């Protein structure tokens, strides 16, 4: 092989390696962009999940308060039903109010 042939072969090898390195670099850039997009998507999904969990916690707290209020109202209704039929004397303030409203 002559010196020109060796030089030409070396140039072909350098061009081949350059092409391979270029292709690997492009593949790496594409993969990096895909990973960045996946990360953004995951962060958005995590944010949505966090908001949903917060909404669930608020809703559960509201349901607990509503259940507490319902129990308090039921207790009051039970007390009123037990008092029904009893003729307890009115307090002086209530007696004065009744007299002003109904006795004239």
Secondary structure, 3 states (H helix, E strand, C coil): CCHHHHHHHHHHHHHHHHHHHHHHHHHHHHHHHHHHHHHHHHHHHHHHHHHHHHHHHHHHHHHHHHHHHHHHHHHHHHHHHHHCCCCCCCCHHHHHHHHHHHCC
